[in-house]
Amino acid sequence: MENIKEILIEKLMRRNGFWSYNMLQNNEVPDDILIEKTLLYLDIDDINKLFTIYSYKKIKQVWRERLVIQDDYYRKLNKLLAWMYFDIKNPDQYIKRTVRQHIHKLT
């Protein structure tokens, strides 16, 4: 498990995936950041590896809380992830509903 994390972190570092974070060592990468950045910057094989080290529930939670709420910015990616990984039959409707819920929480 740690080996997979290290591989993903190294790939993200090579792609400058942590540009906005000041991390001194690989083991300082929080799980939610690793999940988010892997979903954003790495390929399907790497995303599949996430599911071997984290629960479906954890990955979906990070996706909903960090990517879905940025709908306009990540629309195509969110639709792909919704369909491919989270078995969501109507991604557009799901994403819109999630964004509305998030906005409602903020107001």
C-alpha positions in Angstrom: 0.0 0.0 0.0 2.7 2.5 0.9 4.6 1.6 -2.3 1.5 2.5 -4.4 1.2 5.8 -2.5 4.9 6.6 -3.1 4.6 5.8 -6.8 1.6 8.1 -7.1 3.3 10.9 -5.2 6.4 10.6 -7.3 4.3 10.8 -10.5 2.5 13.9 -9.2 5.7 15.5 -8.2 7.1 15.0 -11.7 4.0 16.6 -13.1 4.2 19.5 -10.6 0.8 18.4 -9.2 1.6 19.8 -5.8 2.6 23.3 -7.1 0.4 25.0 -4.5 1.6 23.0 -1.5 4.8 23.3 0.5 5.6 19.6 1.2 9.0 18.7 2.4 8.7 14.9 2.2 6.4 12.5 0.4 4.9 11.2 3.6 3.5 14.7 4.3 0.9 14.4 1.5 -2.5 14.0 3.2 -4.8 11.3 1.8 -7.4 13.7 0.5 -4.8 15.7 -1.4 -3.3 12.6 -2.9 -6.7 11.4 -4.1 -7.7 14.8 -5.5 -4.5 15.4 -7.4 -4.5 11.8 -8.7 -8.0 12.3 -10.1 -7.0 15.6 -11.6 -3.5 14.9 -13.1 -2.9 11.2 -13.5 -4.2 8.6 -15.9 -6.8 5.9 -15.5 -4.3 3.2 -14.5 -3.2 5.5 -11.6 -6.8 6.3 -10.6 -7.5 2.5 -10.5 -4.6 2.2 -8.1 -6.3 4.6 -5.7 -9.1 2.1 -5.3 -6.6 -0.5 -4.1 -5.4 1.7 -1.2 -8.5 3.8 -0.3 -12.2 2.9 0.0 -14.7 3.7 -2.7 -16.5 5.8 -0.1 -13.4 7.9 0.7 -12.5 8.5 -3.0 -16.1 9.5 -3.8 -16.2 11.8 -0.8 -13.1 13.6 -1.9 -14.3 13.8 -5.5 -17.7 15.3 -4.4 -16.1 17.8 -2.0 -13.2 19.0 -4.1 -14.0 18.4 -7.8 -17.7 18.2 -8.3 -18.3 21.5 -6.6 -16.0 23.2 -9.2 -18.4 22.1 -12.0 -17.6 24.6 -14.7 -13.8 24.0 -14.3 -13.9 20.2 -14.3 -17.2 19.4 -16.1 -15.8 16.9 -18.6 -13.6 15.2 -16.0 -16.5 15.0 -13.5 -18.8 13.4 -16.0 -16.2 10.8 -16.9 -15.5 10.0 -13.2 -19.2 9.9 -12.4 -19.9 7.4 -15.1 -16.7 5.4 -15.0 -16.0 5.0 -11.3 -19.1 5.9 -9.4 -21.8 4.3 -11.5 -23.9 7.5 -11.7 -26.5 7.0 -14.4 -27.2 10.7 -15.1 -23.9 12.6 -14.3 -25.2 16.0 -15.4 -28.1 15.9 -13.0 -26.0 14.5 -10.2 -23.3 17.2 -10.6 -25.9 20.0 -10.8 -27.6 18.7 -7.6 -24.3 18.4 -5.8 -23.3 21.9 -6.7 -26.7 23.3 -5.6 -26.4 21.5 -2.3 -22.9 23.0 -1.8 -24.0 26.5 -2.6 -27.0 26.1 -0.3 -24.6 25.1 2.6 -22.6 28.3 1.9 -25.6 30.6 2.2 
